[in-house]
């Protein structure tokens, strides 16, 4: 299944991948340096809660829509929120 991350204002796709879960897609995007500023994690994929335990260290999530996000045990070390 392909998952994507859209920009919350423009709807542009910031990143997409066919990893096995939305969490893996987000982690892969962060690890490759994709700028997730303004990302809308509450989109058509509806996988927001699956970020539990995600490694988001160093991610730029400024202006991101994290409404209802479950970030329990997520690594946010150095992340810009």
C-alpha positions as CSV (number, residue, x, y, z in Angstrom):
1,X,0.0,0.0,0.0
2,X,1.3,3.5,-0.8
3,X,1.1,6.1,1.9
4,X,1.8,9.8,1.5
5,X,2.3,13.0,3.5
6,X,0.5,16.1,2.2
7,X,1.0,19.8,3.0
8,X,-1.8,21.0,5.2
9,X,-2.3,24.3,3.3
10,X,-1.5,23.5,-0.4
11,X,-2.4,19.8,-0.5
12,X,0.9,19.1,-2.3
13,X,2.4,15.7,-1.6
14,X,5.6,16.2,0.4
15,X,6.6,12.5,0.4
16,X,5.1,9.2,-0.5
17,X,6.3,5.6,-0.3
18,X,5.1,2.0,-0.4
19,X,6.7,1.1,2.9
20,X,4.7,-1.4,5.0
21,X,3.2,1.2,7.4
22,X,2.5,4.9,7.7
23,X,4.9,5.1,10.6
24,X,7.7,3.6,8.4
25,X,7.0,6.1,5.7
26,X,7.3,9.0,8.1
27,X,10.5,7.6,9.7
28,X,12.0,7.1,6.2
29,X,11.1,10.6,5.1
30,X,12.7,12.0,8.3
31,X,15.8,9.8,7.9
32,X,16.3,11.0,4.3
33,X,16.0,14.7,5.3
34,X,12.6,15.4,3.8
35,X,11.3,18.8,5.0
36,X,7.9,18.1,6.7
37,X,7.2,21.7,7.6
38,X,3.4,22.1,7.3
39,X,2.8,18.4,6.9
40,X,-0.8,17.2,7.4
41,X,-0.6,13.9,9.1
42,X,-4.4,13.8,9.4
43,X,-5.2,13.2,5.8
44,X,-6.9,10.7,3.5
45,X,-4.6,7.9,4.8
46,X,-6.0,8.3,8.4
47,X,-2.9,6.7,9.9
48,X,-2.2,9.4,12.5
49,X,-2.3,7.2,15.6
50,X,0.3,4.9,14.1
51,X,3.1,7.3,15.0
52,X,3.5,5.8,18.4
53,X,7.2,5.0,19.0
54,X,8.2,6.7,15.7
55,X,11.8,8.0,15.4
56,X,11.2,11.6,14.5
57,X,14.5,12.9,15.8
58,X,15.7,16.0,14.0
59,X,12.4,16.3,12.0
60,X,11.2,19.7,11.0
61,X,7.5,19.6,11.8
62,X,7.0,23.4,12.1
63,X,3.4,24.2,11.2
64,X,2.5,20.5,10.9
65,X,-1.1,19.4,11.6
66,X,-0.7,16.9,14.4
67,X,-4.3,17.1,15.5
68,X,-5.1,14.0,17.5
69,X,-1.6,12.6,17.0
70,X,-0.4,9.9,19.4
71,X,3.3,10.4,19.8
72,X,3.7,8.2,22.9
73,X,7.3,7.0,23.1
74,X,8.2,8.8,19.9
75,X,11.8,10.1,19.7
76,X,11.4,13.8,19.2
77,X,15.1,14.6,20.1
78,X,16.1,17.7,18.2
79,X,12.7,17.9,16.4
80,X,11.3,21.3,15.5
81,X,7.7,21.5,16.4
